[in-house]
Amino acid sequence: MQAHATTRGTAGVTRRGFLLGAGGIGAGLALAGCAPLGGSSSRPETITFYVSKPEVIGYFDDVIARFHDSQSTIRVVRDSTSSMSANFVRNRPPDLGCWNYNFSVAPFVEHGALTDLSDLPQAATINPDLWPLLEQTADYPGRRSALPYSVTAASVIYDKRRFAEQGLDVPTTWSEFADVCERLVRAGIAPIYGTFKDNWTIAQGMFDYSIGGMVDVPSTFAALQRAGTSVGTGSAPSFTKAFAAPMERMTQLLEWHQAGAASRGYGDGNTAFAKGQAAMYLQGPWALGEIAKTNPDMDLGTFPLPVTDDPADRKVRVNVDLALWIPEASRKQEAAREFLSFLMSPAVNDRYNADNNGFGVRRDAPPASNPALAGMQSYYDDAAFFLGASQLIPAEIPVANYAQSIAFGGDPQRQLRTLDADWARLALRSAA
């Protein structure tokens, strides 16, 4: 779920010494697909494949076994426990990585630690609208340092049965959304289920949705990057100015959440929403499987949160959930490229996205398979999407805490001024 540094990275704050002080290397390497490899008299070349998401380890173990069955020259060892920083420091990174393309991978990209994959045939198959997402998060000039593997899109999840019972249409403007919420309130139904106890749910939800629907996220962060240490209430680019209107929307959204939202966490929200305790839920597709555990027959849909009165402003929040990369330090790059090509084959890549509620990354990728995601498909196809602002603010700045403070009733302008000061301070420290 739903998380930069010298040249053209995320929010324009330079990071130095990203590999210093790393911890030890984890010992938990898992050998997947251990059946003997027949048909070859020579010893197969062994590569290490790092997978960052524990919930999809089983899928990739199965893929590794299939890869072993398809050839006899390369053996893949799957690793999910090692420390990447420690491995890079000791010049022993994995030969191939499959990692969330967020804060954690950005330093390796921006220091040129990953190889250029632009010459691979698979790079030419990628939807061109996705490259700007990778570049906005982390980039090394002249390289395609990673290939996107899966994109997650998030918006408003809604209970279709509740909407139908109340005669409600999916809103396309802020005024329509406000009307839907007020009609639900009059019917005694909580419009939105909130889980404010877990601050990340606010950051990826109300905070990001409100900003992304009103602000040009890439140009705003580019301006903040250029401003660097001068960001503040008196500067042309600032969080205080750029995010003022979205935070006003966010405070309005608070009125339409259930009582007790401040004490409810993510797990509470999944269960409560599955039991029909609200009509809408501001969560990503990772929640769909959790909701289904309680109510597998629930008829769900999705739509982008409209925060202006222009329907053309609607967008969905996205993140590059997984991306593939090969380190410069790998001594087995050709073997790693062969396995990467296998992973990117349509049969393997499409199944991953179908099984994990992802959107495809290739030009010819099929639509999302889960019917609940259909409400976002046209926006994804038209590149009407944005990276969440909370994902573009360096991890040293506790933006999720600031979003939570607003949800708890804090003054939005005070939190934005703090954000300005944090940004400028981090830029100064990084430039020293």
Number of C-alpha atoms within 10 A of each C-alpha: 14 17 19 30 26 21 16 20 26 27 27 25 28 24 21 16 8 15 16 10 10 15 14 13 15 14 11 11 15 16 16 20 20 13 9 10 18 11 9 10 9 8 11 14 12 15 21 21 27 24 23 17 14 9 9 13 17 11 14 18 18 13 18 24 17 14 18 22 14 12 14 18 17 19 25 26 20 24 21 19 16 20 15 23 23 19 18 18 15 13 13 16 25 27 25 26 26 24 21 24 26 23 20 15 22 23 24 23 27 22 16 16 17 22 19 19 18 15 10 14 10 16 18 12 14 19 17 14 16 17 15 12 20 24 16 21 27 28 29 22 12 8 15 21 26 28 27 26 26 25 21 23 27 27 28 24 26 24 21 20 16 18 16 10 8 13 10 17 12 17 17 20 19 18 15 18 19 18 14 19 23 17 16 21 15 9 11 10 19 21 25 25 26 33 26 23 19 18 22 20 24 27 24 26 25 26 28 26 31 25 25 27 24 19 17 12 20 20 11 17 22 18 16 26 23 14 19 24 21 21 26 24 16 10 14 14 22 27 24 23 17 20 20 16 15 23 23 13 19 24 19 12 18 17 13 19 22 18 12 12 19 17 12 17 16 19 13 16 23 23 18 16 23 23 13 17 16 23 22 25 23 23 27 23 21 16 19 21 14 17 21 15 12 15 16 12 10 18 14 21 21 27 23 26 28 28 28 20 14 12 13 12 18 23 26 28 26 22 25 24 22 22 20 23 26 27 26 17 16 19 14 18 17 12 19 25 17 12 20 21 14 19 20 21 12 15 10 15 18 25 14 21 23 16 13 21 24 26 28 26 24 23 13 11 16 14 19 20 17 17 13 21 24 15 18 24 18 11 17 22 14 10 15 20 24 23 22 24 23 22 21 22 23 23 14 9 15 14 24 21 16 23 28 22 17 22 25 15 10 14 14 22 17 13 20 25 18 18 22 24 19 20 28 21 17 19 23 15 13 16 14 8
